[in-house]
Amino acid sequence: MQREGGERTAKEFFEEFLTYYERDGCVAPSTLHDYRYHVRAHIAPVLGKLKLQEIDHKRVDSFMKTMLDKNLSQRTCQYAYAVIRRALQFAVDWKYIPSNPASARMRAAKRRVSAPLSKIRFLTADESRAFVEAVRGDRYEALYILAITTGMRQGEMLGLQWSDLDLENGNLTINRALHRTKRPRSEVGPDGWFELRHPKTAGSRRTIEIPEVTVAALHGQKAFQAELKAVAGSSWQEQKLVFTTNVGTPVDTSNVLHSFQRLLKRTGFDKMRFYDLRHTHASLLISVGVHPKKIAERLGHASIKLTMDLYGHLFEGSDRESAARMQKMFGDNSEQSRIAGGRGKLSILPGNRKLG
């Protein structure tokens, strides 16, 4: 039997849904902040005035079209849709509505918001060496060098603590990543808009070796941070992070991106995403013949399939090399067989079978 909940407005229901999530504690705080952001920024302005029971398949489709008309990213559209679908499933469970109008629409919604995959951009070996020289003296010198020599994700680097580094033995361990939440300004606490999360998969939590150039850069970062502490004095907020603001708090990922783009423009490099430094690292490993499985482990991929899906086209040259090696192995015998066949009419057939 349907309860009277279906008569309330969608806005009232979504707020009830958020309150339940917060009280029940069944999701991470960052997820709750993301849900609340999408409800208040995207969902409520479009569907909020409708009665909950008035939301049907057509209304859901109309909502997705509105999102697309705003030229929002594919990820934003899909996340907002996922929030609607999950919330309305609670409405079904609570018997506010008889069925979920979003439950059977995910596949179609993904097709509508799908966009061509962006082309992977990466630096060549010569460009990479020039890039490392260009970042010398930059505030984020160690971060850029760490990115291009390890392929770590930005959040993994910004979540590094000094205890994760073993500079004497040239390695580091990735135990967490820094994530920027969508927490409203009114709810910002002492941790700001950021939180440290453990990696979602076992493969993401890993120990990787780092080259001497990276070890030297991290030693430089330690000295730089000591200077920041001295200047900040009592204003310094110790969080044991390797990369911090002037007062020890986590670095805003958007500030890093803006600084990175300014660096590229200043040094004459083409514009690219910060994430492309990770792609560059993978391409450099491929170019020197590192096995795909080792690359997958270093990048923290869940499987080698993901690595091959992303970078398989960069291995195309290895097929030419394979053919060359086969020619080197069999070339002399093949040539001798051809000559012998011309002289003695020798026929080589599958399975060494002879005519007659």
N, C-alpha and C positions, 0 to 999 in steps of 0.2 A: 504493500500500500504506500502510495506516494505521500510524503509529509508536506507541510505547508512551506517548507524551505524553498520550493520552486517558485513561490510568489515573490520572494525577495529579489532585490536587484543583483545583477551579476557582480557589481562592485562590492556590495555587502557580503556576498558569498566568498569572493576571492580574499577579502580581508579576514573572514572567518577561517578560511583555509590556511592563510599565513599564520594566524594566531595559533591554530592547532599545531602547525609544524613547529613553531617556536616553542610552544609549551611541551609538546611531546618529545622534542629533541631527537627526532629520527633522521635528521639530516645534519650535515656539517654547517657551522655558522656561515661559512662563505656561500654555501648553496642557498641558504635561507636569504642572504642578502641579494643574491642573484635573482631568486624568485621574486622577492619584493620589488626589486628594480624593474623587472619586466612587467609585473602586474601594474605598477603605478605609472611607468613611462609609456608602455605600449598597449596593454590589454584593457585596462580600465577606461582610458580615453575613447576607445572604439566600442567596447561592449558593455561598459559599466552601467549605462542607463537602462539597458534591457532587463527584463525579468529573466531570472535564471532559466526558467522553462521555455523561454522564447529562443534560446540559443540552439540552433539546429545546424545541419551540415552546410546549408547555404550561408548562414551567418559566419561560420568558421572559415569557409572559402573566401567570403568577403573580407574578413579580418586579414587573411594571408595576402590578398590583393592590396590592401591598404599598406601592409608592411613593405611589399615590393615597390609600391609607388613612392615610398619614402627613400628608395635606393639604399636600404640598409643591407648589411652584409649577409651572406648566406647563413653564417653561424648565428647571427642575431635572430634572423627569421625562424630558424629551426629551433633555437632555444625557447623563444617566446611560444612557439607552437607546442613544444614539449611541456611547458608550464601549464598551458590551457588543458592539454590532454590529461595530464596527471591530476590537476585540480578537479576537472569534471568527472574523473573516475571516482574521486572521493564523494562527489555529489551523488553519484550512482550508489556507492556503498552506504551513504547516509540516507538513501531513499528520497532524496530531494527531486531527482529526475529519474525516468525509467531506463534511459540508456545514455551512453557517452557519444555525443555527436562528433567528437574528434577522434575516437578510437580507431576507426577504419580509414582515416584520411592521411595518415602519416606518409605512406608511400607516394601518394599523389602530391602531397605538399612538398616533399623533397624534390620531386621532379620539377615542380613549378619554380622552386627557389634555386635549383641547381645552376651553377655557373661553370664555365670552362676553368679547368685547373690552371693556376698561374704558372708561367714558365719558370723553371728552376734557374736561378742566376747564381753563378759562382765565379770566383777569381781563378785565373790560371796560376801556375807556380810562380812565374815571374811577377805577376800582379800581386800575389800573396806576399812575396818578399818585399815588394815596394810598399805594400800596405803596412807591414810590420815596421818598416823604417819610418813611414809617415806618421804613425801614432806615437812615436817617441816624444815624451814630455807632455802628452795629453793627460787630462785628469783621469780618464778611463783607459789609459795605456794597458794596464795589466788585464783589465776585463776584455779588451779587444784581442790581445794576444792569447789569452786563455780560450776565447771563443774559437779562434781560427786554428789553434793547435790541439784542441781537444774535441771540438764539435758539441760541447755541452749546450743545453738549452739555456736561454736567458734566465729563466726562473731558477734553474739549478745553480747557476753561477752567483746570482744575487742572494741565494739562500745559503751559500757556503759560509761556514764558520771556521775560525782559525784552527779549531780542534780537528777539522776534517782534513787538514793538510799535513803531509809528511814530506816537507821540503828536503830534508836530509836524504831520504831515499827516493825522492822524485816521483811521488804519487799523491793522489787525493781520493777521498771517498765521498760519493754523493748520497747523502742521507735524507735530504729534504729539498724543497723548492719554494721560492717566494712567489706568492700569488697576490694579485691586486683584486680586491673585492669591489662590489658595487654598493657598499655600505653608504647610506645617506649621510650627509655632513652632520645632521643633527644627532646621529648615533655614533659618531666617530669617538672612539675611546683612546687610551694611551698608545695603542698599537696602530692607530691611523687606519689607512685603507688597505693594509697588508696583513698577510698571515703566512706562517710557515707550515707547509703540509709535507707529509711523508709521501714518497713516490707511490703511485697507484699500483705499479707492477714490480715484481721481483727484479726484472731486468733493468728497470730504471735505477734501482739502488745498486750501485756498482763502484768498484775501485778501478781507477785508470792510471796508467803511467803518464807522466808529463815530461816533455823535453827540457833541456837546460835553459833554453831561452825563456820558457814559461816560469821555471823556478826562479830565475833572476828577476823577472817582471813581478812575481809575487813578493819577493824580498823587497823590491822597490815599493810595492803597495803597502807593505807593513811599515816601512819608514815614513811613507806619506801619511798614513793614518796616525802615526805617532805625532806628527806635526799638527794634524787636525785636532787631536785630543788636547795638545798643549794650548792651542789657540782657543778652543771651546771652553776649557776649564770646567767649571761646575755645571755648565750647560750640556756637557757630553752625556748622552744616554747609552750606556754600554749594553750592547746586544750581541757581542762577540762575532759580529759579521765581518767578513773580509772586505766587502764593498758597502760603504755607508755614505750618508750625507755629511755635511760639515759638523753635525752634532751627534753622529753615531746612529741615526735612525735608518731604516731600510731605504734603499734608493728607489725612486719612482721610475717604473719601466718606461713611461712616456718621456721622461727627462733624458734617459739614456738614448732613446731613439732619436730625439731631437738633436742631441749632441753628436750622435753618430752621423746623422744626415749633414750637419754643418761640417763635420770633419771631411766627409766625402767631397763635398762641394769645394772646400778650402784646398784640398790636396789634389783635385782634378779627377777623382774617380767617378764613374757613372753611379747614378742613384740606385740603391738596392735596399732590401730589407735587412734588419739586423740578423734575422734568422738565416739569411743567405751565407753568413759566416759559417754556420753549421753545415750547409750544403757544400761550401768550399772545402771544409775539412774532409768531408766524405769523398769529394772528387779528387783531392790530393792523395788520399790513401789508395784510391782505385788506380790512379796514374802510376803509383810505384808498386803495384801488384799485391797489395794486402788482400787476403782472402775475405770474401763477402761476410762470412760468419764472424770473423774478427771485427769487421767494421760494424756489424749489427750489435755486437756486444759492447763495443766502445761507445756507440751512439745511444745505447740503452733501448734499442728496439725490442719489441715483444717477440719478434720472430725475424728470421732471415728473409721471409717473404716480403715484409714491409720494406726492407732495405732494397731488395731487388725491384720491387714495384716503383720505388722512388728513383733509384740510380741504375737500374738495369741497362738503360740505353748507353751509359758511360762505359759499359763493359764490351761494347760492340767491337772495339778494336782488338779485343782478345780473341775473337773468332778468326780474324785474319791471321793472327799469330798462331792459332791452332792449326790452320791450314798449312802455314809455312813449316811448322814443325813436322806435320805429316809428310810434307814433300821432302824434307830433309831426311826423314826416316826411311821412306820408301822410294825416294826419287831415283837413286842409282839403280835399284832393282827394276823399277818400272822402265827406265831407259834401256837397260839391258834386255828386258823382255820384248820391248818394242823392236829393238834391233834384231834380236833373235827371231822374232815373229816375221820380220821382213825377209830374213835369209832362209829360214827353214820352214816357213809356213806354220809356225807353232801357234795354236789357238789356245788361249786361256779362257776357260769357261767357269761359271759359278760352280763351286763344289768340286773343281778339278775334273769335271766330267769331260769326256772326249767324244767327238762325233764318230759314228760308225761302230 
